[in-house]
Amino acid sequence: MKRFLIFALSVLLILGALGSCSQNKADTTADISLQTKETDDQADEPLDAVACSVASIVAPSDKTDSEALAILAAVNDYTTQKSLTYAEISATKDTSASCLSAIKRAVAGGAHIIVLPSCRSGEAVGKASVNFPDVRFVAAYNTHADTPDVGFAIKKNTALVGISGEAGGYLAGYAAVYEQKYNLSVLAGEASESSLSYALGFIQGAEAAAEKLSLPDSSVSVTLCYSGSGESDNGKSAELFSGSDILPGSDLIFACGKALTEAAYDAAAASGKLVIGTDGDYSYCSSAMLTFIKTDIVPAFADILSKTDSNSDWVDYCGKQNNYSVLPDKSAAIGLADSFDRFTAFNETEYASALAQAQNLSVCSVTLSSPSGYPEVSDITSVLSLPKINLMITAPQTAAIDGGTVDNAEE
């Protein structure tokens, strides 16, 4: 009998231990699902909770980025006005894993609103929005669109804040053609939603200016040229500029992205080409610069942040990318540099007209038919009427594709 009792007690202890292990495993499922491939980055992260109701996650590079700093100041103003406890939580590295660790510290401290002022945290936002459904995330730019491998749709607890690439591209294309530059190239890196938005806007702006100038059909050549390089790598982009000429046959290059803009400026200055740049204030840093696209995301960011405390307002902004072309105060969220001294034909009057058209531009939805992920000419011409434009596309997997003449369609 004694032996039986000992045996029974042993069995109960074993079963209890197994149940405890099973419970512990279930309790940590959400935590494990937040891990990323960059587990080494997380090893040195602080784990203590940070008490706050609103938190901003600050990556190292944000601390020297004027736009990110302005967004942080806007968040601080908002929380001060609302008398909310606020903390800026530093990620130790510019990685999604590090941002994720900082987000977990904020949630553990009671944060119900988390702000991410830069676009370096797409994977962290995607995973955290799933694992913390009661927290509202406001994140800059198209963090999800530029990280397609994440596999997360934008959740209803997340609002992404961006600037309309179509509007900026429209202004650049309009100014280029009005300046009587008829052989144009749009330089992009990898196929992405942001670069395609810029390109589609540019093409429409070029068409509008050609129409206003009464140019013949197919008189403006636009080549959409993909280098195949990421925004942070201008090495492959530089290959496009080898030799004595830059994109032969082009009078003007519209560069989509900061790295591409800087590479284009350096190369174009030596060959007499002109460049319209994006994603930065270049302040006439090169003789090749005709103008550049300027943006102001901070008021847009503050506008969406103000909606987080109202369910009726939040529903209009959550679960999607909110791209602004006009700010809440009716000023432009995106435009060209203020000075027109490098133009000979395009002027402030024409700019004002083009800006009004750009701000009312409908977002163009293009379905990509090629498995390469790069657009085909027919993908674009099937949704846009472009009688004045002869469109070509070059990408790493293809030679130049001539779009030919496009018949005018009914508006």
Salt bridges, closest charged atoms under 4 A:
ASP31 OD1 - LYS104 NZ 2.89
ASP41 OD1 - LYS93 NZ 3.01
ASP48 OD1 - ARG105 NH2 3.08
ASP62 OD1 - ARG120 NH1 2.89
ASP65 OD2 - ARG120 NH2 3.98
GLU123 OE2 - LYS127 NZ 3.42
ASP217 OD1 - LYS388 NZ 3.36
ASP245 OD1 - LYS273 NZ 3.70
ASP303 OD1 - LYS307 NZ 3.65
ASP309 OD2 - LYS82 NZ 3.19
ASP338 OD1 - LYS294 NZ 2.38
GLU350 OE1 - LYS212 NZ 3.04
